[in-house]
Amino acid sequence: MIYQHEAAGRFSVTSWSEHLITDIDGEGTAAGDAYYPNRGLTRADVRYTYTGEIEGTSTLTYLIAYKADAAPVLSFEHFEGSIAGHEGTRVFQHSGSQDKASVTAHLQVVPGMGTGGLETLRGEADITIAGHSDDGYDLTLTYSLAGAR
């Protein structure tokens, strides 16, 4: 699909709580209250704050696989705020992969799961994160919005 508009923003992690689902080998690393298996599955409940042309907050649930390389990551995100001045809520679906140094993901707007000025939003974004940043991460959403100019 061809999208007519772009909205640039930055998202920051405001909370992250990750819990073990399955530990395949019984080997991993503990950090604070979290345990990260060498091979296994975790669930992370996360909150983001967005600034820029994408302004608002969101809650997400990640399902994260851990293994030596290119481990899959899946998520649904509920966003509340505005995109290019259009206010409402939206649900995004993330699918991607991670290793010890980076995360890559594709974000898609889930059709039929929006309200207000974002009800007809369609779009997608690619996310690439290399390492931790206290300043947040860039995101550019390419989108179409029925009735928007």
CORBELNOR-V770024 format. One record per run of one state. SS is the DSSP state (@ for helix, = for strand, . for the rest). FROM is the first residue (numbers start at 1). TO is the last residue. If there is no record, write none. Layout:
{{SS FROM TO} {SS FROM TO}}
This chain:
{{. 1 4} {= 5 23} {. 24 27} {= 28 31} {. 32 33} {= 34 37} {. 38 39} {= 40 52} {. 53 53} {= 54 66} {. 67 70} {= 71 83} {. 84 85} {= 86 98} {. 99 101} {= 102 116} {. 117 120} {= 121 130} {. 131 136} {= 137 145} {. 146 149}}
